[in-house]
Amino acid sequence: MSGVTIKKLPPTVNLFSKKNLHRAEWTVALTITAAAVLLHFFSMSVAGGLWRDEVVTVNVALLPTWMDTIRALIYDSFPGVFHAVIRVWAALGLAHSDAGLRVLGLCVGLFLLASFWAASRMMGKNPPLFLLSLAALNPVVIRYGDSMRSYGLGIALMTLTTGLMWRFIVKPGWRRGLLAGVFAVASVQTLYQNAFFLLAIGLAGVVVSLRQHQYLKSIGILSIGFVAALSLVPYVKPIHDTQDSWLLFKYGINFSRCWDLLSQLAGDFLGVWLGLVVLTAVFGTRRIFLKTLQEETDRQPDLPLFGGVAIVLGVSGFGVFVKLSGLPTQVWYYIPVLCFTMMCCDSVFSRVHSFTRTGVLVMALLALVF
């Protein structure tokens, strides 16, 4: 037996190790991002001339003076940030044709993609697979997010505001608070419904702060939201005074109509989207009652709680917004809530259990294929 040589077997390769899973996540995320960029360029090439609602926004933005634009905002569906962007674009000599405005829409779409990545870096540094697979590749998001309406820019600013708010929660400081406040104001000044999402993330931040017994932090979070709310006060009276002119359009929305629009938005992934929203709310909010929700080594253990509370309040607030408006909604009205919920899902699912990361990766691959 002394002359027998025993050969060592090669080590077994674990395909589901954290390192391999991390590589796969980044590969899929970058592939989806590249595909989304191509789709934005394709959308610009086939978008054609401006449609009715886009013409309204552009005409309001390009009135002779800034004061004329401000006075005319009551005749559009948004506050004034996107109108200001169009005016600056025109000042650069790039808004003389529909093609020039389509280039602006492309820039907004690419900025939206960048905001997905930026927020994910601020909220845990994992690739935003849900945002990329179910939002960035969604044709409705691409088509109307790149249009001459405020949706794309408003979603991007709200996404960045959420990431900046979380950075402030993790490590409060006046610089972080100021930056979060600036983006909070900009976001609500771009989309009115962002006020409800801002309220959701603000209250979610307060819940996290109270759980951490850091009460001064909650005051800072509420201050950021309060300043953003004050910035909307000038719109209250003009909106109230013009309500009579909208009476013929206010015949409301019922559940059947809402379901049809959500089906148009999410397509074959409607069940997946709604299921993810419910699971995110459950897994996130149970952090209130459980000591641990994920591995102890997680450096941001309260992020799932933040995402869970935010998704519950954000969806509820958006529903209130739709109900209060009384207007018959269109499919593009639901783009903000799709992106907001997917951002919350990204903040929760990657920290529930290592097994869920594999499930998220598989789902992202399927979305890319479809």
TAWOMO-V412456 format. One record per helix or strand of 3 or more residues. SS is the DSSP state (helix for helix, strand for strand). FROM is the first residue (numbers start at 1). TO is the last residue. If there is no record, write none. Layout:
ss	from	to
SS	FROM	TO
SS	FROM	TO
//
This chain:
ss	from	to
helix	18	46
helix	52	61
helix	66	75
helix	81	91
helix	98	122
helix	129	136
helix	139	145
helix	151	170
helix	174	188
helix	194	211
helix	215	231
helix	233	241
helix	243	249
helix	255	288
helix	303	325
helix	331	349
helix	354	369
//
